[in-house]
Amino acid sequence: MSKKRVVTLVVILILLTNIFTFGLTNMMTIKYKDKVIIPTKEYDQLTSSYKKYSKAIGLEKYIKDSFLKEIDEEKLIEGQLKGMFQALEDPYSAYMTKDEFKDFTEHTKGIYGGIGVIVTPGEDNLITVVSPIEDTPGERAGLKTGDKIIKVNGEEFTADNMDKAVKLMKGEPKTTVSITVLRKDKDGKNDYIDIDIVREEIRLVTVKSNVIENNIGYIKITSFDDLTYDDFKKDLNSLMKKNISGSILDLRSNPGGLLDVCVDIADEFLGEGVVVYTETRNGERTYEKSSKSHIDIPLVVLVNEGSASASEILAGAIKDRDRGILIGNKTFGKGVVQRIKQLSDGSGFKLTVSEYFTPNGVNIHGIGIEPDIVVDLPEEVEEIGIQNLKQDLQLQTAIKKMKEMIK
């Protein structure tokens, strides 16, 4: 019997023992001829709990005895745990295996070992390179936007099992991974390229800044991880030293991240007051507030349908407190908060424990935040930001509005 299986059984026995003990010590008992008789209601509760767990154990045994193929006991137990969270029918709550939890926490830390490439499932069901991260092994090896990664270490992959391919591309720095790329040549013919890449420690850059037209500061935040606030603070200080007259904060396609990092950034723009508050199902509220000290220059915030969670908290606070103007499209609408915990064996979970409200008491879950000025991008525009200003109508509008505000 595996160690995890033993642990599972011990947990079940402890639960049943606690339930039984609680029942005996907390309910009114009936004595008959010096014997304790448990009232029917409490007895039914105890037997129901026992039946619930014994059913799962019985089904597991039947599967092991009767299933056509060999059983991976580890996967069977993991499946039971995953199913418990899936039964909540909440897309934001999930049980994660040790490897899955490690990948998840690497993302929030902003540092991992790998080649430095952002990929996505392509319409052709191939793993498609969105872009190599600047100054990483992937970029130096010549990976390009639109490349199709079809093999990793000689094993073929499609977008259906992209997670496994990504896991293989990650690894300890100074180790080598081999990938095969499918790329169209100048004549449109398929060109297969084998590349050996030495992994390095990859530092995700979530903040970028520029000065537009001499006096407008532009800061783009792509997510909120452990390193984001320090990077943001450095970029903000650098822009302020250049005597900018106003700032454009670009939160488009930012899926969110760590709440405390979002609140720290909000504190740089807002005066004293509420940034956001969360509320549990029991009505318990927790308030996150900003201090009195802040930069006092005009502010425009860019948002779109990809701005979610922490991005919406920041945008919602700025809008509710009349600190700046929102431009773009309605945001995604994720207004719930997850608690993240690691278990002793390295696995972990995230569980939705509360919902959040903007300073004016608005919960935007499933609704989103409407910008003050709606600007749609043409469908053919694939890249947004300073590097594609000629086609980025939302950024153009933000610049125009900022010029009006700083006159």
PLY file of the C-alpha trace (Angstrom):
ply
format ascii 1.0
element vertex 407
property float x
property float y
property float z
element edge 406
property int vertex1
property int vertex2
end_header
0.00 0.00 0.00
1.40 3.42 -1.00
2.29 6.07 1.56
-0.37 8.43 0.16
-3.00 5.67 0.41
-2.09 5.07 4.05
-2.32 8.80 4.74
-5.74 8.95 3.05
-7.08 6.07 5.17
-5.65 7.57 8.35
-7.34 10.90 7.56
-10.66 9.12 7.03
-10.33 7.20 10.30
-9.44 10.39 12.17
-12.46 12.15 10.67
-14.78 9.33 11.65
-13.27 9.12 15.13
-13.65 12.88 15.62
-17.22 12.81 14.41
-18.05 9.91 16.70
-16.26 11.50 19.68
-17.93 14.83 19.05
-21.29 13.11 18.93
-20.74 11.29 22.21
-19.42 14.30 24.10
-21.72 17.00 22.80
-25.13 15.44 22.42
-27.63 14.55 25.09
-27.38 10.81 25.81
-29.92 8.39 27.18
-28.98 5.79 29.79
-30.70 2.45 30.13
-29.41 -0.08 32.67
-26.05 1.78 32.84
-25.63 1.66 29.04
-25.34 4.75 26.86
-27.86 4.84 24.07
-27.27 7.32 21.25
-30.44 9.16 20.14
-31.67 8.20 16.66
-30.83 11.54 14.97
-27.20 11.60 16.07
-26.80 7.89 15.35
-28.06 8.43 11.81
-25.55 11.24 11.30
-22.68 9.05 12.44
-23.68 6.08 10.29
-24.24 8.39 7.31
-20.70 9.71 7.63
-19.34 6.20 7.83
-21.33 5.07 4.78
-20.10 8.07 2.80
-16.44 7.20 3.24
-16.90 3.44 3.10
-18.63 3.86 -0.27
-15.57 5.56 -1.75
-13.28 2.89 -0.34
-15.51 0.11 -1.63
-15.69 1.59 -5.13
-11.94 2.02 -5.23
-11.43 -1.64 -4.30
-13.92 -2.75 -6.95
-12.11 -0.71 -9.63
-8.76 -2.18 -8.64
-10.14 -5.71 -8.71
-12.20 -5.47 -11.88
-10.91 -2.77 -14.25
-9.65 -4.09 -17.58
-6.26 -2.38 -17.44
-3.55 -1.90 -14.83
-4.38 0.71 -12.20
-2.05 3.56 -11.32
-2.95 3.91 -7.65
-1.35 7.34 -7.39
-3.47 8.66 -10.26
-6.59 7.07 -8.79
-6.13 8.89 -5.50
-5.24 12.16 -7.22
-8.40 11.78 -9.31
-10.51 11.47 -6.17
-9.03 14.66 -4.78
-9.42 16.53 -8.07
-13.03 15.36 -8.27
-13.78 16.85 -4.86
-12.86 20.32 -6.13
-14.49 19.80 -9.54
-17.76 19.03 -7.74
-17.78 22.66 -6.54
-18.39 23.69 -10.18
-16.10 26.67 -9.63
-13.54 27.24 -12.42
-11.19 28.98 -9.98
-11.00 26.21 -7.36
-8.75 23.23 -8.05
-6.59 20.55 -6.49
-3.06 20.41 -7.93
-0.55 17.58 -7.94
2.98 18.27 -6.71
4.23 19.10 -10.21
1.16 21.21 -11.01
1.48 23.17 -7.79
5.17 23.76 -8.43
4.41 25.15 -11.91
1.64 27.31 -10.46
3.85 28.86 -7.78
6.71 29.39 -10.24
4.39 31.62 -12.22
3.58 33.81 -9.20
7.27 34.03 -8.20
8.23 35.33 -11.64
11.40 33.21 -11.89
11.85 29.71 -13.30
14.37 27.57 -15.17
13.67 27.25 -18.88
14.21 28.67 -22.35
12.00 31.78 -22.12
9.22 31.39 -24.64
5.52 32.19 -24.42
3.34 29.65 -26.25
-0.36 29.19 -26.95
-2.56 26.53 -28.58
-2.84 27.38 -32.29
-5.97 27.06 -34.42
-4.16 24.22 -36.22
-3.84 22.39 -32.86
-0.09 22.98 -32.81
1.91 24.62 -30.03
2.45 28.13 -31.34
5.09 30.62 -30.20
3.50 33.91 -29.16
6.91 35.45 -28.60
10.28 34.62 -27.10
11.00 36.64 -23.96
13.60 39.33 -24.53
17.23 38.33 -23.84
16.50 34.67 -23.06
17.91 31.45 -24.57
14.80 31.11 -26.73
15.30 34.52 -28.33
19.04 33.98 -28.82
18.36 30.59 -30.43
16.26 32.36 -33.06
12.74 31.36 -32.05
10.16 33.62 -33.72
6.54 34.56 -33.30
4.42 32.06 -35.22
6.88 29.16 -34.95
5.25 25.79 -34.24
6.94 23.62 -31.60
6.20 20.07 -32.74
8.81 18.07 -30.80
10.53 18.37 -27.43
13.43 16.02 -26.75
12.33 13.92 -29.73
8.77 13.45 -28.47
5.95 14.75 -30.69
3.42 17.17 -29.23
0.25 18.96 -30.25
-1.68 21.70 -28.47
-3.78 19.02 -26.74
-0.84 18.14 -24.49
0.90 21.51 -24.45
1.27 21.47 -20.65
3.48 18.40 -20.84
5.61 19.99 -23.57
6.02 23.17 -21.50
7.03 21.08 -18.50
9.73 19.38 -20.60
11.04 22.73 -21.86
11.42 23.91 -18.26
14.23 22.53 -16.15
17.39 23.26 -14.25
19.61 26.06 -15.61
22.67 24.92 -17.62
20.86 21.80 -18.86
19.96 21.29 -22.53
16.59 20.72 -24.18
16.11 19.83 -27.87
13.11 21.17 -29.75
11.91 20.82 -33.33
10.26 23.86 -34.86
7.99 24.01 -37.89
8.39 27.33 -39.70
7.17 28.64 -43.04
9.98 29.81 -45.33
9.77 32.76 -47.72
8.00 30.62 -50.31
5.43 29.38 -47.80
6.91 25.89 -47.62
7.33 23.99 -44.36
10.81 24.16 -42.88
11.69 21.84 -39.98
14.41 23.16 -37.68
16.10 21.23 -34.86
17.45 23.47 -32.09
19.39 22.61 -28.94
18.86 25.24 -26.25
20.65 25.54 -22.91
18.20 26.49 -20.19
18.78 29.51 -17.97
17.05 31.12 -15.02
14.22 33.08 -16.63
13.10 36.30 -15.03
9.64 37.28 -16.22
9.42 40.98 -16.97
5.90 42.11 -16.04
6.49 45.87 -16.18
7.65 48.02 -19.08
7.71 51.81 -19.36
8.34 54.57 -21.89
7.99 58.31 -22.28
5.56 59.35 -25.00
5.87 62.73 -26.72
8.31 64.08 -24.13
5.97 64.41 -21.14
3.56 61.44 -20.96
4.61 58.43 -18.94
3.49 55.00 -20.15
3.58 51.91 -17.89
2.39 48.49 -19.02
1.80 45.76 -16.43
1.25 42.25 -17.84
0.57 40.45 -14.52
0.99 40.84 -10.77
3.66 38.47 -9.41
6.13 38.64 -6.52
8.53 40.86 -8.46
6.03 43.20 -10.11
5.80 45.90 -7.46
9.57 46.43 -7.16
9.84 46.69 -10.96
6.87 49.03 -11.10
8.31 51.29 -8.39
11.66 51.55 -10.21
9.96 52.41 -13.51
7.62 54.92 -11.87
10.49 56.68 -10.09
12.44 56.79 -13.35
9.50 58.38 -15.17
8.92 60.93 -12.41
12.58 61.99 -12.62
11.95 62.77 -16.29
9.27 65.27 -15.21
6.30 63.57 -16.84
3.06 65.54 -16.69
0.69 62.57 -16.75
0.68 58.80 -16.78
-0.99 56.09 -18.90
-1.34 52.75 -17.09
-1.86 49.86 -19.51
-3.65 46.88 -17.91
-4.93 45.33 -21.14
-4.82 41.53 -21.30
-3.48 41.43 -17.73
-5.07 38.29 -16.16
-4.33 39.39 -12.58
-2.20 37.74 -9.93
-1.33 38.58 -6.33
-3.78 40.82 -4.47
-1.21 42.38 -2.15
0.97 43.42 -5.10
-2.06 45.03 -6.77
-2.87 46.96 -3.58
0.75 48.17 -3.25
0.61 49.57 -6.80
-2.79 51.15 -6.15
-1.26 52.87 -3.13
1.12 54.76 -5.44
-1.78 56.38 -7.31
-4.53 56.77 -4.71
-4.84 58.95 -1.64
-6.07 57.67 1.69
-9.06 55.35 1.41
-10.37 51.91 0.48
-8.81 50.08 -2.47
-10.94 46.96 -2.21
-12.73 44.86 0.38
-13.45 41.15 0.43
-16.40 39.35 1.98
-16.79 35.67 2.91
-20.03 33.71 2.79
-20.42 34.47 6.52
-20.29 38.18 5.84
-16.80 38.69 7.28
-15.13 41.65 5.59
-11.47 42.51 5.13
-10.54 45.98 3.90
-7.42 46.86 1.91
-6.60 50.57 2.09
-4.20 53.03 0.53
-2.23 55.66 2.42
-2.33 59.41 2.08
0.96 59.68 0.16
0.65 59.27 -3.64
1.70 60.78 -6.97
-0.72 63.51 -7.99
-0.62 63.69 -11.79
-3.38 62.99 -14.36
-3.99 59.28 -14.92
-5.52 57.26 -17.76
-6.00 53.49 -17.48
-6.29 51.17 -20.49
-8.40 48.02 -20.05
-9.96 45.36 -22.25
-11.81 42.04 -22.03
-8.54 40.36 -21.00
-8.13 42.56 -17.91
-9.17 40.36 -15.00
-9.04 39.87 -11.23
-6.27 42.04 -9.73
-6.33 44.24 -12.85
-10.00 44.91 -12.24
-9.38 45.65 -8.57
-6.85 48.32 -9.54
-8.98 49.74 -12.36
-12.13 49.62 -10.22
-10.50 51.53 -7.36
-9.20 54.21 -9.72
-12.63 54.59 -11.31
-14.69 54.56 -8.10
-12.47 57.12 -6.44
-12.44 59.42 -9.48
-8.67 59.20 -9.67
-8.42 58.61 -13.40
-10.22 57.77 -16.65
-10.68 54.25 -17.99
-10.41 53.73 -21.76
-10.88 50.60 -23.86
-13.34 47.72 -23.53
-15.33 46.20 -20.67
-13.14 44.03 -18.42
-13.39 40.27 -17.93
-15.45 40.18 -14.74
-13.64 38.01 -12.15
-14.68 39.23 -8.72
-13.75 36.31 -6.47
-10.65 35.64 -4.39
-8.82 32.32 -3.97
-6.85 31.03 -1.01
-3.76 29.06 -2.06
-2.29 26.37 0.18
0.45 23.78 -0.18
0.07 20.37 1.44
2.84 18.44 3.20
3.57 16.20 0.18
4.11 19.18 -2.16
0.67 19.08 -3.73
-1.72 21.95 -3.09
-4.97 23.64 -3.94
-6.65 26.94 -4.60
-10.12 27.54 -3.23
-12.50 30.44 -3.73
-13.11 31.80 -0.23
-14.50 35.29 -0.75
-15.70 37.82 -3.28
-14.32 41.30 -3.64
-16.01 44.68 -3.93
-14.77 47.97 -5.35
-14.66 50.98 -2.99
-18.27 51.84 -3.92
-19.43 48.35 -2.92
-19.73 46.95 -6.46
-19.08 43.26 -7.13
-18.19 42.88 -10.79
-18.09 39.07 -10.96
-19.59 37.96 -14.26
-20.21 41.60 -15.17
-16.92 43.43 -15.58
-16.09 47.12 -15.40
-17.30 49.49 -18.08
-14.64 52.01 -19.19
-15.45 55.72 -19.19
-14.57 55.87 -22.90
-15.22 52.78 -25.04
-12.78 52.27 -27.90
-12.77 49.09 -30.01
-9.69 47.79 -31.77
-9.94 46.62 -35.40
-9.97 42.80 -35.57
-6.81 42.71 -37.68
-4.72 44.37 -34.94
-2.61 41.61 -33.36
-0.16 43.69 -31.32
-0.91 46.51 -28.91
1.29 49.02 -27.12
4.02 51.50 -27.97
5.55 49.17 -30.56
2.36 49.30 -32.66
1.07 52.78 -31.88
-0.07 53.40 -35.46
-2.74 50.68 -35.17
-3.44 50.84 -31.44
-6.50 53.08 -31.45
-7.03 52.64 -27.70
-3.56 53.92 -26.87
-3.97 56.74 -29.40
-7.19 57.77 -27.63
-5.46 57.61 -24.24
-2.67 59.91 -25.48
-5.19 62.36 -26.92
-7.18 62.40 -23.67
-4.03 62.82 -21.60
-3.02 65.87 -23.64
-6.41 67.43 -22.85
-5.96 66.67 -19.13
-2.50 68.23 -18.80
-3.17 71.44 -20.71
0 1
1 2
2 3
3 4
4 5
5 6
6 7
7 8
8 9
9 10
10 11
11 12
12 13
13 14
14 15
15 16
16 17
17 18
18 19
19 20
20 21
21 22
22 23
23 24
24 25
25 26
26 27
27 28
28 29
29 30
30 31
31 32
32 33
33 34
34 35
35 36
36 37
37 38
38 39
39 40
40 41
41 42
42 43
43 44
44 45
45 46
46 47
47 48
48 49
49 50
50 51
51 52
52 53
53 54
54 55
55 56
56 57
57 58
58 59
59 60
60 61
61 62
62 63
63 64
64 65
65 66
66 67
67 68
68 69
69 70
70 71
71 72
72 73
73 74
74 75
75 76
76 77
77 78
78 79
79 80
80 81
81 82
82 83
83 84
84 85
85 86
86 87
87 88
88 89
89 90
90 91
91 92
92 93
93 94
94 95
95 96
96 97
97 98
98 99
99 100
100 101
101 102
102 103
103 104
104 105
105 106
106 107
107 108
108 109
109 110
110 111
111 112
112 113
113 114
114 115
115 116
116 117
117 118
118 119
119 120
120 121
121 122
122 123
123 124
124 125
125 126
126 127
127 128
128 129
129 130
130 131
131 132
132 133
133 134
134 135
135 136
136 137
137 138
138 139
139 140
140 141
141 142
142 143
143 144
144 145
145 146
146 147
147 148
148 149
149 150
150 151
151 152
152 153
153 154
154 155
155 156
156 157
157 158
158 159
159 160
160 161
161 162
162 163
163 164
164 165
165 166
166 167
167 168
168 169
169 170
170 171
171 172
172 173
173 174
174 175
175 176
176 177
177 178
178 179
179 180
180 181
181 182
182 183
183 184
184 185
185 186
186 187
187 188
188 189
189 190
190 191
191 192
192 193
193 194
194 195
195 196
196 197
197 198
198 199
199 200
200 201
201 202
202 203
203 204
204 205
205 206
206 207
207 208
208 209
209 210
210 211
211 212
212 213
213 214
214 215
215 216
216 217
217 218
218 219
219 220
220 221
221 222
222 223
223 224
224 225
225 226
226 227
227 228
228 229
229 230
230 231
231 232
232 233
233 234
234 235
235 236
236 237
237 238
238 239
239 240
240 241
241 242
242 243
243 244
244 245
245 246
246 247
247 248
248 249
249 250
250 251
251 252
252 253
253 254
254 255
255 256
256 257
257 258
258 259
259 260
260 261
261 262
262 263
263 264
264 265
265 266
266 267
267 268
268 269
269 270
270 271
271 272
272 273
273 274
274 275
275 276
276 277
277 278
278 279
279 280
280 281
281 282
282 283
283 284
284 285
285 286
286 287
287 288
288 289
289 290
290 291
291 292
292 293
293 294
294 295
295 296
296 297
297 298
298 299
299 300
300 301
301 302
302 303
303 304
304 305
305 306
306 307
307 308
308 309
309 310
310 311
311 312
312 313
313 314
314 315
315 316
316 317
317 318
318 319
319 320
320 321
321 322
322 323
323 324
324 325
325 326
326 327
327 328
328 329
329 330
330 331
331 332
332 333
333 334
334 335
335 336
336 337
337 338
338 339
339 340
340 341
341 342
342 343
343 344
344 345
345 346
346 347
347 348
348 349
349 350
350 351
351 352
352 353
353 354
354 355
355 356
356 357
357 358
358 359
359 360
360 361
361 362
362 363
363 364
364 365
365 366
366 367
367 368
368 369
369 370
370 371
371 372
372 373
373 374
374 375
375 376
376 377
377 378
378 379
379 380
380 381
381 382
382 383
383 384
384 385
385 386
386 387
387 388
388 389
389 390
390 391
391 392
392 393
393 394
394 395
395 396
396 397
397 398
398 399
399 400
400 401
401 402
402 403
403 404
404 405
405 406
